[in-house]
Amino acid sequence: MSAVTCGQPLSLSQMPADQVVRLAGLTDEQLAVSLDPLPDCVPVVIRCRLPSTPSPSGFVDDVLERLESVALDLFPAWLPDAEAITTSSDFDRRVVRELAHRRAGGSEHFGPFLADMAEAAVSGVTPVRGYGPEVRAIGLARIIAHSYHRAGVVLLVGPVERSSSLDEQRQVALACEWLVSHGAIGVWLTPGALPLVDRYPTWQLSVPGFVASLSAKLTAEPPPEVDYPALAGRPHPASAAEQTLERCLAQCEWAAGRTWNQEYVSHALAPPIRADLMWSDERCVVEIDGPDHRGSLKYAADRRRDNGLTLDGFAVLRFTNDEIIDDPRRVLDVIERLLATKRNCEGTQL
């Protein structure tokens, strides 16, 4: 067993982000609820299931490819001046490279790497990979951290789906240690990850009050291969449902005033809520539920959020991913009717 470094349970904001540590005290589902929205002073936490790779270098390459995909999804959050670039023409590719070099000139970014990533994001092609793994790891960590205005990035590593030998787990452990020492990426091991490797300290997490009040009796859907937080003000890059709904809403004049993935706090003692989609003037919220919402803890958290919003005068609509993908017109009709009712009753103007 790993030694417990702290006698008293600590919060997520007190977890070290510059080493490999094992987390205890929270189940995987409790941890997922605790990280949504991402608490203050916590690095960007990217959940990643362990790949089946034969060597530390293979594991590192796999992780870097996943982080690269996340960084491309987050564009242009890490290069705001490129917001207006919408084509992959030679001219726009030259422009975005120039913007990236300017951004790097006043920051810790490595200009050539940032420019290559920006061009890849605009053109939709695989980025240049002529850089060593250390340059890629540090560069990707900076891009992702700056997208969220956070100080760093942590990889939240869960258990493998199959049993693995001590030697295989040691190989993965070496890769995790490399990410910390050479890539400036912290690694947090969830309960059940690398159980045969006992050289990492265990940090006991305290259960947030709002999470402790929720009961969980069922098992949630398994997490995706890579899971990362939503960006404030944008539909989640990895959510096809959010992206589809935004494309539809962008064509509707009545949908003006919407905001995506913003935090809402009812009062000083209430836990923050991240609303998928909100019309704050009309006090309307739309929540989009993926498969992870079928777990009883997430379901209970959703009810807590809905009740709190309702008490504050919000009307809350919930749709599943499938509803939005399969029948977006019906979803738009329901949202439009709710907004029209609220505007007529309260005299809210666009």
C-alpha positions as CSV (number, residue, x, y, z in Angstrom):
1,M,0.0,0.0,0.0
2,S,1.1,3.6,-0.7
3,A,1.9,5.8,2.3
4,V,-0.7,8.4,3.0
5,T,1.0,11.8,3.1
6,C,-1.7,13.8,4.8
7,G,-3.5,12.9,8.0
8,Q,-6.3,15.4,7.2
9,P,-8.4,15.2,4.0
10,L,-7.6,18.0,1.6
11,S,-9.5,19.7,-1.2
12,L,-8.7,19.4,-4.9
13,S,-7.1,22.8,-4.9
14,Q,-4.5,21.5,-2.5
15,M,-3.4,18.6,-4.6
16,P,0.1,18.8,-6.0
17,A,0.2,19.4,-9.8
18,D,4.0,18.7,-10.2
19,Q,4.3,15.0,-9.3
20,V,2.6,11.6,-9.7
21,V,0.2,11.1,-6.8
22,R,-2.6,8.7,-5.9
23,L,-6.0,10.1,-4.9
24,A,-8.2,8.5,-2.3
25,G,-11.4,9.4,-0.5
26,L,-13.6,10.0,-3.6
27,T,-15.1,7.5,-6.0
28,D,-14.6,8.1,-9.7
29,E,-18.2,9.5,-10.0
30,Q,-17.8,11.7,-7.0
31,L,-14.6,13.0,-8.5
32,A,-16.3,13.8,-11.8
33,V,-19.1,15.7,-10.1
34,S,-16.6,17.6,-7.9
35,L,-14.7,18.7,-11.0
36,D,-17.8,20.2,-12.8
37,P,-17.4,23.1,-12.8
38,L,-13.6,23.1,-12.4
39,P,-13.0,24.5,-8.9
40,D,-10.9,27.7,-8.4
41,C,-7.1,27.2,-8.1
42,V,-7.3,23.7,-9.7
43,P,-5.3,23.1,-12.9
44,V,-7.0,21.9,-16.0
45,V,-7.9,18.3,-15.3
46,I,-8.0,16.0,-18.3
47,R,-9.4,12.5,-17.7
48,C,-7.6,9.8,-19.6
49,R,-8.1,6.1,-19.6
50,L,-4.8,4.2,-19.8
51,P,-4.0,3.0,-23.3
52,S,-2.7,-0.5,-23.9
53,T,0.9,0.3,-25.0
54,P,4.0,-1.9,-24.7
55,S,6.5,0.8,-23.7
56,P,6.8,4.1,-21.8
57,S,7.5,5.9,-25.1
58,G,4.4,4.4,-26.6
59,F,2.3,5.6,-23.7
60,V,3.8,9.1,-23.9
61,D,3.1,9.2,-27.6
62,D,-0.5,8.1,-27.1
63,V,-1.0,10.8,-24.4
64,L,0.5,13.5,-26.5
65,E,-1.8,12.6,-29.4
66,R,-4.8,12.9,-27.1
67,L,-3.6,16.2,-25.7
68,E,-2.9,17.5,-29.2
69,S,-6.5,16.6,-30.2
70,V,-7.8,18.6,-27.1
71,A,-5.6,21.6,-28.0
72,L,-6.9,21.7,-31.6
73,D,-10.5,21.4,-30.3
74,L,-9.9,24.4,-28.0
75,F,-8.7,26.7,-30.8
76,P,-9.0,29.7,-31.0
77,A,-9.3,30.1,-27.2
78,W,-5.5,30.0,-26.9
79,L,-5.1,32.4,-29.8
80,P,-8.0,34.9,-29.5
81,D,-6.8,37.2,-32.3
82,A,-7.5,34.4,-34.7
83,E,-11.2,34.3,-33.8
84,A,-12.2,35.9,-37.2
85,I,-10.2,33.5,-39.3
86,T,-12.7,31.1,-40.8
87,T,-11.0,29.7,-43.9
88,S,-8.0,27.5,-44.6
89,S,-6.7,29.7,-47.5
90,D,-3.0,30.2,-47.9
91,F,-3.5,33.8,-46.9
92,D,-5.3,32.9,-43.6
93,R,-2.7,30.2,-42.8
94,R,0.0,32.8,-43.1
95,V,-1.9,35.2,-41.0
96,V,-2.6,32.7,-38.2
97,R,1.1,31.8,-38.2
98,E,2.0,35.5,-37.8
99,L,-0.5,35.9,-35.0
100,A,1.0,32.8,-33.2
101,H,4.5,34.2,-33.4
102,R,3.3,37.5,-32.0
103,R,1.6,35.7,-29.2
104,A,4.7,33.7,-28.4
105,G,6.8,36.8,-28.5
106,G,5.1,38.1,-25.4
107,S,4.7,34.8,-23.5
108,E,6.4,31.6,-22.6
109,H,5.1,29.8,-25.8
110,F,7.6,28.4,-28.3
111,G,6.8,30.4,-31.5
112,P,7.4,27.7,-34.2
113,F,5.4,25.1,-32.3
114,L,2.5,27.5,-31.6
115,A,2.5,28.6,-35.2
116,D,2.4,25.0,-36.4
117,M,-0.5,24.1,-34.1
118,A,-2.4,27.3,-35.2
119,E,-2.0,26.4,-38.9
120,A,-3.1,22.8,-38.2
121,A,-6.2,24.1,-36.4
122,V,-7.1,26.4,-39.3
123,S,-6.4,23.9,-42.0
124,G,-7.7,20.8,-40.3
125,V,-4.6,18.7,-41.0
126,T,-2.3,16.8,-38.6
127,P,0.2,19.2,-37.0
128,V,3.9,19.0,-37.8
129,R,5.5,16.5,-35.5
130,G,9.1,17.2,-36.1
131,Y,9.5,18.3,-32.5
132,G,10.8,16.0,-29.7
133,P,8.3,14.7,-27.1
134,E,9.5,17.2,-24.5
135,V,8.8,20.2,-26.7
136,R,5.4,18.8,-27.6
137,A,4.4,18.0,-24.1
138,I,5.4,21.4,-22.7
139,G,3.9,23.2,-25.6
140,L,0.6,21.4,-25.4
141,A,0.4,21.8,-21.7
142,R,0.8,25.6,-22.1
143,I,-1.8,25.8,-24.9
144,I,-4.4,23.9,-22.8
145,A,-3.6,25.7,-19.6
146,H,-3.8,29.2,-21.2
147,S,-7.1,28.3,-22.9
148,Y,-8.7,28.0,-19.5
149,H,-6.6,30.7,-17.8
150,R,-5.2,28.1,-15.4
151,A,-1.7,27.6,-14.1
152,G,-1.2,24.0,-15.4
153,V,-2.5,20.7,-16.6
154,V,-3.1,17.5,-14.8
155,L,-3.7,14.1,-16.3
156,L,-6.3,12.2,-14.3
157,V,-5.5,8.5,-15.0
158,G,-8.0,5.8,-14.4
159,P,-7.7,2.1,-14.3
160,V,-7.2,-0.1,-17.3
161,E,-10.1,-2.2,-18.5
162,R,-8.1,-5.4,-18.4
163,S,-5.8,-6.9,-15.8
164,S,-2.1,-6.1,-16.4
165,S,1.1,-7.4,-15.0
166,L,3.5,-5.7,-12.6
167,D,6.0,-5.1,-15.5
168,E,3.3,-3.5,-17.7
169,Q,2.2,-1.2,-14.8
170,R,5.8,-0.2,-14.1
171,Q,6.2,0.8,-17.8
172,V,3.2,3.0,-17.5
173,A,4.5,4.4,-14.2
174,L,7.8,5.4,-15.9
175,A,5.8,7.2,-18.6
176,C,3.8,9.1,-16.0
177,E,7.0,10.1,-14.3
178,W,8.4,11.3,-17.6
179,L,5.3,13.5,-18.2
180,V,5.9,15.1,-14.8
181,S,9.6,15.6,-15.0
182,H,9.9,16.5,-18.7
183,G,6.5,17.6,-19.8
184,A,5.3,19.8,-17.0
185,I,2.1,17.8,-16.7
186,G,1.0,16.5,-13.4
187,V,-0.5,13.0,-13.0
188,W,-3.2,12.1,-10.6
189,L,-4.0,8.4,-10.3
190,T,-7.6,7.5,-9.4
191,P,-8.4,4.6,-7.1
192,G,-7.7,1.4,-9.0
193,A,-5.1,2.9,-11.4
194,L,-1.7,1.0,-11.4
195,P,-2.6,-1.0,-8.2
196,L,0.6,-3.0,-8.3
197,V,2.9,0.1,-8.3
198,D,3.2,1.3,-4.7
199,R,5.9,4.0,-4.9
200,Y,3.5,7.0,-5.1
201,P,2.2,9.0,-2.1
202,T,-1.6,8.9,-1.5
203,W,-3.4,12.1,-0.9
204,Q,-6.7,11.8,0.9
205,L,-9.4,14.0,-0.6
206,S,-12.2,15.5,1.4
207,V,-15.7,15.0,0.0
208,P,-17.3,18.4,-0.9
209,G,-20.5,19.0,1.1
210,F,-22.7,19.1,-1.9
211,V,-21.3,15.8,-3.2
212,A,-21.6,14.1,0.2
213,S,-25.3,15.0,0.2
214,L,-25.9,13.0,-3.0
215,S,-26.5,9.3,-2.8
216,A,-25.1,6.9,-5.4
217,K,-26.4,3.3,-5.8
218,L,-26.0,2.7,-9.4
219,T,-23.0,2.6,-11.7
220,A,-22.5,5.4,-14.2
221,E,-21.5,4.9,-17.8
222,P,-17.7,4.5,-18.3
223,P,-16.0,7.8,-19.0
224,P,-14.8,8.6,-22.6
225,E,-11.2,8.0,-23.7
226,V,-10.4,11.6,-23.1
227,D,-12.6,14.0,-21.1
228,Y,-11.8,17.7,-20.5
229,P,-13.7,20.7,-19.1
230,A,-15.9,23.0,-21.1
231,L,-14.7,26.5,-22.1
232,A,-16.7,29.4,-20.7
233,G,-18.6,31.1,-23.5
234,R,-18.4,28.2,-26.0
235,P,-20.2,24.9,-26.7
236,H,-18.0,22.0,-25.6
237,P,-15.7,21.1,-28.5
238,A,-16.1,17.4,-27.9
239,S,-19.9,17.5,-27.7
240,A,-21.6,16.9,-31.0
241,A,-24.9,17.8,-29.4
242,E,-23.8,21.2,-28.1
243,Q,-22.1,22.0,-31.5
244,T,-25.2,21.0,-33.4
245,L,-27.5,23.0,-31.2
246,E,-25.3,26.1,-31.5
247,R,-25.2,25.9,-35.3
248,C,-29.0,25.8,-35.3
249,L,-29.4,28.6,-32.7
250,A,-27.0,30.8,-34.7
251,Q,-29.6,31.0,-37.5
252,C,-32.4,32.1,-35.2
253,E,-32.9,35.8,-34.3
254,W,-35.0,34.8,-31.2
255,A,-32.0,33.0,-29.8
256,A,-30.0,36.2,-29.1
257,G,-28.6,36.7,-25.6
258,R,-27.5,33.1,-25.0
259,T,-24.3,32.1,-23.2
260,W,-22.6,28.7,-23.2
261,N,-21.0,26.9,-20.2
262,Q,-21.0,29.9,-17.8
263,E,-20.8,29.5,-14.0
264,Y,-23.7,30.6,-12.0
265,V,-23.6,31.1,-8.2
266,S,-26.9,31.6,-6.4
267,H,-25.4,32.9,-3.2
268,A,-22.0,32.9,-1.3
269,L,-22.6,29.6,0.4
270,A,-24.0,27.7,-2.6
271,P,-21.7,25.6,-4.8
272,P,-21.2,27.0,-8.3
273,I,-23.3,25.6,-11.2
274,R,-22.1,25.3,-14.8
275,A,-25.1,25.8,-17.0
276,D,-24.7,24.3,-20.4
277,L,-26.8,27.0,-22.1
278,M,-28.4,30.1,-20.4
279,W,-30.5,33.1,-21.3
280,S,-29.8,35.1,-18.2
281,D,-32.2,38.0,-18.9
282,E,-35.1,35.6,-19.4
283,R,-33.8,33.3,-16.7
284,C,-33.9,30.2,-18.9
285,V,-31.4,27.3,-18.8
286,V,-31.0,24.4,-21.2
287,E,-29.1,21.4,-20.0
288,I,-27.8,18.7,-22.4
289,D,-27.5,15.2,-21.0
290,G,-25.0,12.7,-22.3
291,P,-24.7,9.0,-21.2
292,D,-22.7,10.0,-18.1
293,H,-25.9,11.6,-16.7
294,R,-27.4,8.1,-16.3
295,G,-25.3,7.4,-13.2
296,S,-27.2,7.9,-10.0
297,L,-24.7,10.4,-8.5
298,K,-24.8,12.6,-11.7
299,Y,-28.6,12.2,-11.8
300,A,-28.8,13.4,-8.2
301,A,-26.4,16.3,-8.9
302,D,-28.6,17.3,-11.8
303,R,-31.7,17.4,-9.6
304,R,-29.9,19.5,-7.0
305,R,-28.8,22.0,-9.8
306,D,-32.4,22.1,-11.2
307,N,-33.9,22.7,-7.8
308,G,-31.5,25.5,-7.0
309,L,-32.0,27.2,-10.4
310,T,-35.8,26.9,-10.0
311,L,-35.7,28.5,-6.6
312,D,-33.8,31.4,-8.2
313,G,-36.6,31.9,-10.8
314,F,-35.0,30.0,-13.7
315,A,-36.9,27.7,-16.0
316,V,-34.9,24.6,-16.8
317,L,-35.2,22.4,-20.0
318,R,-33.3,19.2,-20.4
319,F,-32.6,17.3,-23.6
320,T,-30.5,14.2,-24.3
321,N,-27.7,14.2,-26.9
322,D,-29.9,11.9,-29.0
323,E,-32.8,14.3,-29.0
324,I,-30.7,17.1,-30.3
325,I,-28.9,15.1,-32.9
326,D,-32.0,13.3,-34.2
327,D,-34.6,16.0,-34.0
328,P,-33.0,19.5,-33.6
329,R,-36.1,21.2,-35.0
330,R,-38.3,20.0,-32.2
331,V,-35.7,21.0,-29.6
332,L,-35.5,24.5,-31.1
333,D,-39.3,24.8,-31.1
334,V,-39.5,23.9,-27.4
335,I,-36.7,26.4,-26.5
336,E,-38.4,29.2,-28.6
337,R,-41.7,28.6,-27.0
338,L,-40.2,28.9,-23.5
339,L,-38.3,32.1,-24.3
340,A,-41.4,33.6,-26.0
341,T,-43.5,32.8,-22.9
342,K,-40.9,34.3,-20.5
343,R,-40.5,37.4,-22.7
344,N,-44.2,38.0,-23.0
345,C,-44.8,37.5,-19.2
346,E,-41.8,39.6,-18.0
347,G,-41.5,42.1,-20.8
348,T,-37.9,41.2,-21.6
349,Q,-36.6,42.7,-24.8
350,L,-34.0,41.3,-27.1
